[in-house]
Amino acid sequence: VMTQQPLTATPADALARSMSCGLLLSNGMQPEQTFQLTMACDGPIRSVVSISDALGQVRGYVGNPGLADMHISEAIGKGTVQIVKMHPDWPTPYNGVTSIEHGDIDRDVGIYLAESEQRACALAASAKFNGILCTSAGGYVVEQLPGCTDETSAIVEQNLAKLLDMNGSEATLPAGILHDGGTPLDICSTVLDGLGMKPLQYVSPKQVCGCSEERLFRAVRLLPKVEIDKILEDEEQIEARCHFCGTVYRMSPEDVKEKFMNAQGDPALDDDFKN
């Protein structure tokens, strides 16, 4: 992600935390569902957005990728945690909103889960950097389900305390564990030690962006013709950069004319553009 977007350390840290939280909370959803996490904030980072799904596919961006080094809570400031869960067959998406209380993303997402979805979770996400190089990033979420006994809860609480010792003091949990060679399975084994843990699923996260020149042209078709002509007259091309992956798309006046001649479907209707 840092090679595709010109991210400095603080925005990269925020994006890593957001993408980690998204991957954790989208796990177990239906493959067609998407989970969007937005930190709509008044701090100098302006916004942090990530979109993930149950297949481990994720993408994201920040509003100010070149922000100078500062504590993440200062970069984010105040605002709202906004969650959008979407499925192609749903008539409307699920939306949830809570206030940003801490500005470190993972604790704010934990508050969202408790207040908006009434879910009791222990959630942590963090990243470790050497300059602008991200050396580790990840997180974990442990949810207490109905029927959980007090004995089991006590065991998990004791095991979570062990993670702090494993992590050390040079990085926020669990980036230190991952930096020192620990794996997600190691974290799970520690948290569920004494409870007969059995891994049920392995998912390898990967950045996937769905941008394309066709999507750009669909957006262009939604503009008034006079505005399109003005852009081509002033710029001699139409250019757009994807916020998620940094890919730059350019279309010359000839390209635009040809695409309009061959255009089909209504650009405002998603059904006209399903494969």
C-alpha positions as CSV (number, residue, x, y, z in Angstrom):
1,V,0.0,0.0,0.0
2,M,2.8,2.4,0.9
3,T,4.4,1.9,-2.5
4,Q,1.2,2.7,-4.3
5,Q,0.2,5.7,-2.2
6,P,2.7,8.4,-1.0
7,L,2.1,7.7,2.7
8,T,4.2,9.0,5.5
9,A,4.4,7.1,8.8
10,T,1.4,8.6,10.6
11,P,-1.1,8.2,7.8
12,A,0.3,4.7,7.1
13,D,-0.2,3.8,10.7
14,A,-3.8,5.0,10.6
15,L,-4.5,3.1,7.4
16,A,-2.9,-0.1,8.7
17,R,-5.1,0.0,11.9
18,S,-8.2,0.7,9.8
19,M,-7.6,-2.0,7.3
20,S,-6.7,-4.5,10.1
21,C,-10.0,-3.7,11.9
22,G,-11.9,-4.1,8.7
23,L,-10.4,-7.4,7.9
24,L,-11.1,-8.7,11.4
25,L,-14.7,-7.6,11.4
26,S,-15.5,-8.7,7.8
27,N,-14.3,-12.2,8.5
28,G,-17.3,-14.5,8.6
29,M,-19.5,-12.4,6.5
30,Q,-20.9,-13.7,3.2
31,P,-18.4,-13.4,0.3
32,E,-20.6,-10.8,-1.5
33,Q,-20.8,-8.5,1.5
34,T,-18.5,-5.6,2.0
35,F,-17.5,-3.8,5.2
36,Q,-16.6,-0.1,5.0
37,L,-15.0,1.6,8.0
38,T,-14.7,5.4,7.8
39,M,-13.1,7.7,10.4
40,A,-14.8,11.0,9.6
41,C,-12.6,13.3,11.6
42,D,-11.6,16.9,12.1
43,G,-7.9,16.3,12.6
44,P,-5.2,17.1,10.0
45,I,-5.4,13.5,8.5
46,R,-9.0,14.5,7.4
47,S,-10.4,11.0,6.9
48,V,-9.4,7.3,7.0
49,V,-11.3,4.8,4.9
50,S,-11.0,1.1,4.4
51,I,-13.2,-1.4,2.6
52,S,-12.9,-5.2,3.1
53,D,-14.7,-8.4,2.6
54,A,-14.8,-12.0,4.0
55,L,-12.3,-13.2,1.3
56,G,-9.6,-11.1,2.9
57,Q,-9.6,-8.5,0.1
58,V,-9.1,-4.9,1.4
59,R,-8.3,-1.4,0.1
60,G,-8.2,2.0,1.7
61,Y,-7.0,5.5,1.7
62,V,-6.5,8.6,3.9
63,G,-7.4,12.2,3.3
64,N,-3.9,13.6,3.9
65,P,-1.3,11.0,2.9
66,G,1.7,13.3,3.4
67,L,0.9,14.4,6.9
68,A,3.9,15.1,9.1
69,D,4.8,12.8,12.0
70,M,2.5,13.1,15.1
71,H,0.6,10.9,17.5
72,I,-2.3,9.2,15.7
73,S,-4.9,10.5,18.1
74,E,-3.7,14.1,17.3
75,A,-3.9,13.3,13.6
76,I,-7.5,12.1,13.8
77,G,-8.9,14.4,16.4
78,K,-12.7,14.2,16.9
79,G,-15.5,13.1,14.7
80,T,-17.4,9.9,14.0
81,V,-16.8,6.2,13.4
82,Q,-19.0,5.3,10.4
83,I,-19.7,1.6,9.5
84,V,-21.4,0.6,6.3
85,K,-22.2,-3.1,5.6
86,M,-23.5,-3.8,2.1
87,H,-24.7,-6.9,0.1
88,P,-25.8,-6.7,-3.5
89,D,-29.1,-8.2,-2.6
90,W,-29.9,-5.8,0.2
91,P,-32.3,-2.9,-0.7
92,T,-30.4,-0.6,1.6
93,P,-27.0,-0.9,3.4
94,Y,-26.6,-1.3,7.1
95,N,-25.3,1.9,8.7
96,G,-23.9,2.5,12.1
97,V,-22.3,5.7,13.6
98,T,-20.7,6.4,17.0
99,S,-18.4,9.2,18.2
100,I,-14.6,9.1,18.1
101,E,-13.5,9.0,21.7
102,H,-9.8,8.2,21.6
103,G,-8.6,8.7,18.0
104,D,-6.5,5.6,17.9
105,I,-9.0,3.7,15.7
106,D,-9.1,0.3,17.3
107,R,-10.4,1.4,20.6
108,D,-13.0,3.6,18.8
109,V,-14.1,0.7,16.7
110,G,-14.4,-1.4,19.9
111,I,-16.7,1.4,21.3
112,Y,-18.7,1.2,18.1
113,L,-19.2,-2.5,18.5
114,A,-20.3,-2.1,22.1
115,E,-22.6,0.9,21.6
116,S,-24.1,0.3,18.1
117,E,-24.1,-3.5,17.8
118,Q,-24.1,-4.5,21.5
119,R,-21.1,-6.8,21.0
120,A,-18.7,-7.4,23.8
121,C,-15.3,-7.6,22.2
122,A,-11.6,-7.2,23.0
123,L,-10.1,-5.6,19.8
124,A,-6.6,-4.3,19.1
125,A,-4.9,-3.2,15.9
126,S,-1.6,-1.5,15.4
127,A,1.5,-1.2,13.2
128,K,5.2,-0.7,13.8
129,F,7.5,1.5,11.7
130,N,11.1,2.0,11.0
131,G,11.1,5.5,9.6
132,I,8.5,5.3,6.9
133,L,8.9,1.5,6.5
134,C,6.1,-0.6,8.0
135,T,7.8,-3.6,9.6
136,S,4.6,-5.2,11.1
137,A,0.9,-4.6,11.2
138,G,-2.1,-6.6,12.4
139,G,-4.7,-7.1,15.1
140,Y,-7.0,-9.4,16.8
141,V,-10.6,-9.5,18.0
142,V,-12.1,-11.7,20.7
143,E,-15.9,-11.7,21.1
144,Q,-17.8,-12.9,24.1
145,L,-20.8,-14.8,22.8
146,P,-24.1,-15.6,24.7
147,G,-23.6,-18.6,27.0
148,C,-20.0,-17.9,27.7
149,T,-19.3,-18.9,31.3
150,D,-17.6,-16.7,33.9
151,E,-14.8,-19.3,34.1
152,T,-14.1,-19.0,30.3
153,S,-14.2,-15.2,30.5
154,A,-11.6,-15.3,33.3
155,I,-9.3,-17.5,31.4
156,V,-9.4,-15.3,28.3
157,E,-8.8,-12.2,30.4
158,Q,-5.7,-13.8,31.9
159,N,-4.5,-14.9,28.5
160,L,-5.0,-11.4,27.1
161,A,-2.7,-10.1,29.8
162,K,-0.1,-12.5,28.5
163,L,-0.2,-10.8,25.2
164,L,1.0,-7.6,26.8
165,D,4.1,-9.3,28.1
166,M,4.8,-10.9,24.7
167,N,4.4,-7.6,22.9
168,G,6.9,-5.6,24.9
169,S,6.9,-1.9,25.4
170,E,8.3,-0.6,22.1
171,A,5.2,-1.0,20.1
172,T,1.4,-1.0,20.6
173,L,-0.3,-4.4,20.8
174,P,0.0,-6.6,18.8
175,A,2.5,-5.1,16.4
176,G,5.4,-5.9,18.7
177,I,4.5,-9.6,18.7
178,L,4.3,-9.7,14.9
179,H,7.6,-7.7,14.5
180,D,9.4,-10.3,16.7
181,G,8.3,-13.2,14.5
182,G,5.0,-14.0,16.1
183,T,2.1,-15.1,13.9
184,P,-1.7,-14.6,14.0
185,L,-1.9,-18.2,15.0
186,D,0.4,-17.6,17.9
187,I,-1.8,-14.8,19.1
188,C,-4.9,-17.0,18.8
189,S,-3.2,-19.8,20.6
190,T,-2.2,-17.5,23.5
191,V,-5.7,-15.9,23.8
192,L,-7.4,-19.3,23.8
193,D,-4.8,-21.2,25.8
194,G,-6.5,-23.8,28.0
195,L,-9.8,-23.7,26.0
196,G,-9.0,-26.4,23.3
197,M,-8.5,-24.0,20.4
198,K,-8.9,-25.5,16.9
199,P,-8.2,-23.3,13.8
200,L,-11.2,-23.4,11.6
201,Q,-10.1,-21.1,8.7
202,Y,-7.0,-19.5,7.3
203,V,-7.4,-16.3,5.2
204,S,-4.5,-14.4,3.5
205,P,-5.2,-10.7,3.3
206,K,-4.5,-9.0,0.0
207,Q,-5.0,-5.6,-1.4
208,V,-7.5,-5.6,-4.2
209,C,-8.8,-2.5,-6.0
210,G,-11.7,-2.6,-8.5
211,C,-10.8,0.6,-10.3
212,S,-10.6,0.6,-14.2
213,E,-10.8,2.9,-17.1
214,E,-14.4,1.7,-17.7
215,R,-15.4,2.8,-14.2
216,L,-13.8,6.2,-14.9
217,F,-15.7,6.6,-18.1
218,R,-18.9,5.6,-16.3
219,A,-18.3,8.5,-13.9
220,V,-17.5,10.8,-16.8
221,R,-20.9,9.9,-18.5
222,L,-22.7,11.2,-15.4
223,L,-21.2,14.7,-15.9
224,P,-23.0,17.4,-18.0
225,K,-21.7,17.5,-21.6
226,V,-20.7,21.2,-21.2
227,E,-18.6,20.2,-18.2
228,I,-16.8,17.4,-20.1
229,D,-16.1,19.8,-23.0
230,K,-14.7,22.4,-20.6
231,I,-12.3,19.9,-19.0
232,L,-11.1,18.7,-22.4
233,E,-10.7,22.3,-23.6
234,D,-8.7,23.4,-20.6
235,E,-6.7,20.2,-19.9
236,E,-6.7,18.5,-23.3
237,Q,-7.5,15.2,-21.5
238,I,-9.5,13.8,-18.7
239,E,-7.3,12.5,-15.9
240,A,-8.2,10.8,-12.6
241,R,-6.2,9.1,-9.9
242,C,-7.6,6.2,-7.8
243,H,-7.6,7.0,-4.1
244,F,-7.2,3.3,-3.2
245,C,-4.3,2.1,-5.4
246,G,-2.8,5.3,-6.9
247,T,-3.4,4.3,-10.5
248,V,-3.7,7.3,-12.8
249,Y,-6.1,7.0,-15.8
250,R,-6.0,9.4,-18.8
251,M,-8.3,9.8,-21.7
252,S,-7.7,12.0,-24.7
253,P,-10.5,13.8,-26.5
254,E,-10.4,11.1,-29.2
255,D,-10.7,8.4,-26.5
256,V,-13.7,10.1,-25.0
257,K,-15.4,10.6,-28.3
258,E,-14.9,6.9,-29.2
259,K,-16.2,5.7,-25.9
260,F,-19.3,7.9,-26.1
261,M,-20.0,6.4,-29.5
262,N,-19.8,2.9,-28.2
263,A,-21.4,3.5,-24.8
264,Q,-24.3,1.3,-23.7
265,G,-26.5,1.1,-20.6
266,D,-27.4,3.8,-18.1
267,P,-24.3,4.9,-16.1
268,A,-26.6,5.7,-13.1
269,L,-27.8,2.1,-12.9
270,D,-25.6,-0.6,-11.3
271,D,-27.6,-3.4,-12.9
272,D,-26.6,-2.2,-16.4
273,F,-22.9,-2.8,-15.5
274,K,-23.0,-6.2,-13.8
275,N,-20.9,-8.9,-15.3
